[in-house]
Each structure stands twice: as C-alpha cells, then as structure tokens.
Amino acid sequence: YRNQAMLDVSIVYPIQSAASDFSIAPKLSGLGLRTTTVVRFQHTDGAERVFQFSGDPGVVSLDPRWHQAFFRFVVYGVKHILDGLDHVLFVICLLIPFRRLRPLIAIITSFTIAHSVTLIASAFGMVPNVLWFPPLIETIIAASIVYMAIENIVGPQWKKRWMVAFAFGLVHGFGFSFALSETLQFAGTHLLTSLLAFNLGVELGQLIIILLAVPILNFIFNHWLSERVGIILFSAVLAHSGWHWMSDRATQLFAYNVQWPAFDTLFLAALIRWSMLLVVVASVVWLLLLIYNRYLYEE
C-alpha cells in the first residue's frame, strides 16, 4: 500500500523459569502517523495469546497476574470516564439541582448500579453485533444530557430522578463497554477481576467529578448567582452541547441501513439473553424501590 509499511519481528527470549513474568513496552508509535501492533505470545503450555493495539498502550503484561490486571483496569476506568466529556456532563447534569447527601446517594447509586449491569452484560456477549448499535447508544447518551438539562430547567424531583438516572445508566453502561472491549485483551485470564476493576475505576472517576463539582456549584450559587438562575443557566449550556452531539451522532446513525434480523436460532438465542437481562434489570429496580422506600423516602 502507498505510504504504508509492515515490520515483522520474531523474538525468542531464553528464560530461567517457566513462571517468569513477561511484559513489553512497544513504543512503536513514532514509526508513523498511525501504527497498529499485533503481538502473538506463545505460552509454555502451547496456548497463544494475541494482542492488537494502536499507538503505545504502555507496558503490557503478556501473562498478567490478577493484581496487575486489577490495577491496569482501575486506571482504565478512571481515565475513560474523565476523558469522556459526554459522561462527565451527564453526571454534572444529574447533580446540579441535587447537591445534598440524600438525593445524591439515591441518584448516583442508581446510575452506578445500572451502568454496572449493562457493562458486565456486554462483556459476556449480550450486545447486538451490528454496526448501528454503537452509534445508537452514543446518540442516546447525548440525548440523555439534553433530557436531564431540560428537566433541571423545568423543575426536577429527586424521588423520580433516580429512576431516570437508572434508565440512562443502562445506556451509559453500553457506552462504557465499547471502550472496555478494546482493552479486555490485556486482562489475561482474569476477566471478572478486570471487569470489576474497570467498574471501580469508573466509580472513582465519578467520585472525583462529584467532589469537584458540588463545592464549585455551591460556591457559585452562594456568592454569584441565585440557585434557580444558576441551575437554568448551567443546564441551558449543557443542553446546547448535548443537542449538537445528538445531532451529529444521529446523522451518523441514520447513515446505516438498518435491517430486521433473520428469525433463526441466533436471533432466538439473543432474545433469550436479552430476556435474562430484562429480568435482572427488573429485579434490581424492585430491590432499589424497597431500599429507597425504607431508608431514603422517609422524612
């Protein structure tokens, strides 16, 4: 191909023990504007592990221990939510009108549990394998910002907001899974550990956002703007950003030729998996209702 090159390298490295740890730091991104690296690691037991990544992913443990995978995916989770401006703005939308402890507990807990459910479900193959699904999710994520911002302006009620936060949390969980799917190759044999670690990283990122946003908003509303005016002003700005994202992403979504799936055994298997997911979601909502009615709704 024009202006492209491929470098094929075979490395044989003598070791003193079959239990030796291997890691690599490729640092090949300087070879071109865009580099894609494929690493095939042949384990002593004959198993082959394939890694494929763009740019420099940092130090990659070829056969990671559980604690190495755990730490790496915690960092992934924190970086992902802090780098994802749409997720950050949605969390801020959630808490602009509700900055006291009790509403925050209900709203953020609901959002957290919801995106954890769909994130884990996605990792176990409960995501439609169609090209239009990621653009659909990204469009709904942008729409969630617009909806929450408008609700802030109209006048939200926190006893209902947790339900909306839960519903949109399910969508955001699918959004998190798109980034996670590219990094699960670094989990080794520790899939569940890596999933929990990534989710923990996302929660730590959310906590950072909350710890920064709540004091700043309180200061602004106490010294510069009245709370009602501030809520309307900030929500209008967030709605404006969300609307532009939603429009751009919807344009990409409508470019796909969406077709009805064939009603075969694969469709039936997918339907069963989604039915199981719906049962889990309904059970979680029922449990949250019991807890909130018992401990949070009492005045």
N, C-alpha and C positions, 0 to 999 in steps of 0.2 A: 504493500500500500504506500501511496505517496506520503512522504514526510513522516513515516512510521518505521519503527524498528522493534525487533524482538530479541531479547537476550535470554538464552537458555543455559542455566548453570546447574551442574550436579556436584553436590558437596558430600563427601564421605568423611565423617569425623570419628576417629577412634575414641572409644570411651573405656573407662576403667571399671564401670559398674553398669549393670542393666537398669539400675534405679537412678541413674544420672538424670538431672533436670536439663531440659533444652529450652532455650529461648533465642529469639533473633530480633534484631533491630534493623529492618531493611534499609531505611534511609535512601531509597532509590528515586524519590520524587524529583530530585534535581536533574535527572536524566532527560526530562522533557516537561512540556506544559501539563501533561496528564499521564500518569503511569498507572498501570494495573499489574499487580504482582500475584502470581499463583505459586503457592508453596505446597509441595507434596512431602509429607513427613511419614517415613516408613518406620513404624514401631518395631521393637524387637520381637513382638508376638506375631508379626506379619500384617497387622492392621495398618491401613493407610489413612492418614488424615489430611484433608485438602483445605487450604486456606486461600481465599481470594479477596484482595482488598485494593483500593485505590489510594494513592498517596502514601504517607507514612503513618501507620497506626500506632507507632511507638514500639515498645518492647512487647513481643508476642511470645507467650509461653506455649510451646508446641504440645506439651502434655501437662497442663496446669494442675496444681494441687487445688483442693477446694477453697482454701483461703486466698490463693492467688486469683481464682475466678471470682470469688466474692468481692474482693477489693476492687478489681477491674470493673465489675458491673455496677457497683455502687457509684464509682466515678462516672461511668457512662450515664447512669440515671440522672445524676446531678447536672452534668453538662447538657444532657438532652433537653431537660425542661427549661434550663436557664438560656439555652441557645434558641429554643422555640418560642419566638415572640408571641405567637398566637396563643399558646398555652399560658404564658405569663399574663397576657392581657385578660384572658378568661378568668384566671384566679383573682386578679385585681377587680374585675367586674363583680365577682361573687362577694367580695368583702367591702366594697366601697360604702354601701349603706349599713353594713352589719359588722361592726368592729369590736363589739363586746364579746366576752368569752363564750357565753351560752350559745348565741347564734352561730359563732364561728365553729364551735365544736360540731354542731349538727350539720352545717353546710359543708365544711371541709371534709369531715368524716365520710359523709355520703358520697362526695365526689371521689375521694380516695378509694373507698371500697368498690365503687362502680368501675373505675378505670382499672383497678386490680383484677376484677373478674374478667373483663374482656382482654386485658393484656395476657393473662395466663391462658385463657381460652384460645387466643390467637397463636400462642407458642405451641399449642397442641393441635394445630391444624384446623381450627374452627373459623377460618376466614375464607370467604369465596375467592377462588383462584381465577379471578377475572381482572382484566386491565382497568376496568372502570371503577373498581371498588375503592382503591386509594384516592382518586380524585373526588369520589362521592363523599368519603369520610372527611377529607380536607375541606370540602365545601361546607359540610355541616358544622365542622369546627369553627369556621369563620362565621357562619350563621348563628352559632351559639353566642358569640361575642355580641353580635347585633341584638339578639333577643334579650340577653341579660342587661345590656346597656339601656334598651328601651324600657324594660321592666323597672330598672333603677329610676328612670325619669318619671314613669307613671306612678310609682309608689309600691315597692315590694313588701311582702310579708315573709318573715324568715321561717314561719311554721309551714309555709308552702314551698319556699325556695329550696329546701333540702331535696325535695322531690325532683325539681327541675335540674338541680345540680347533679343528682344521681343519674337522671336520664342522659344528660350531656356527658357525664363522666364515662358512661358506657362507650360513647362515640370517641372521646379523647383517648380511651384505652386502646382502641384500634389504631389511632394515630400514633401512640407510643410504640405499638407493636411493629410498625413499618420500619422504624429506626432499629428496634431490637433485632429484627430478623436478619439484618446485615452483620450484627455483631455476635450472634449466638455461636458462630463458628469458633469463637475464642473461649467458649465455655468448657471445651473438652467433654468429659463425661459427667459434668456437674450442671446439668440443665436446670433442675429445680432450684439448686443453690443460686445459680446465676439469675434466674427469674426473680427470686425473692430479693436478691441484692440489687438488681436494676430497679425494682419497685421501691425498695428502701431509698435508693438514690433519688428517685423522683420525689418521694415524700420529703426528703431532706431539702431538695430544691424548692419545693412548695413552702416549707417552713422558712427558708431564707427569704422568699418573696413576702410572706406574711409578716415576718419580723421587721422587714424594711418598710413595707407599705403601710401597715397600720399606724406606727408612730408618725410617719410623714403626713398621712391623711389627717390624723388627729391634730397635728400641729397647724396644718393649713386651715382646717375648719375652726380651730380655736382662735387663730390670730389674723387670718387674711380674708376668709370667706365664711359666710354662714353655711351651715351643714347642708341645707336644702339646695342652695345655689351651687355649692361645690359638687354635690352629687350629680346635679343636672349637667354642669359644665364638663366634668371629667367623663361622665357617661356618654355625652354627646361626642366627645373626641374619640372615645373608644368605639362607639357605634360607627363613626365615619371610617376609621381604619378597618374595622371588621367588614363594612359594606364593600370597600374596594377589594379586599381579599376575596370575599364571597363572589363578587362579580368576575374577577379574574379566574378563580378556580372553577366556577360554574361554566365559563367559556371552554375551559379545558375538558370538563366533564362531558359537555354536550357534543364535543368533537368525536366521542366514541360512538360506535354503532352498537348499541345495547340490544342483545337478542335474548329471547326467552330460552332458558336451559332445556336441554333434552330430558324428557321424563324417563330416565333409566335408573339403573341400580346406583350409580354415582350420585344422582340427584336425591334418591331416597336416603342414601347414607348421610348426605349433607343435611337433609331435612331432619333426620333423627338427631344429629349432632346439635343443630340449632334449637331443636325442641328441648334437648337436655340443658342447653344454655339458658333458655327461657325459664325452665323450672328453677334453675339456680338463681337467676335474677329475681324471680317472684318470691322465692324463699328468703333471699336477702332483704328485699323490700319489706316483707312481712315482719322479719326479725327487727329491722330498724324501726318500724312503726311501734312495735311493742316496747322497745328500749326508749324511744323518744317520748312516747305517751307516759311511760312510767317515771322517767327521770328529768326530762327537759321541758315538757309542756306544762308541768305543774307550776303555778305561780307562787 
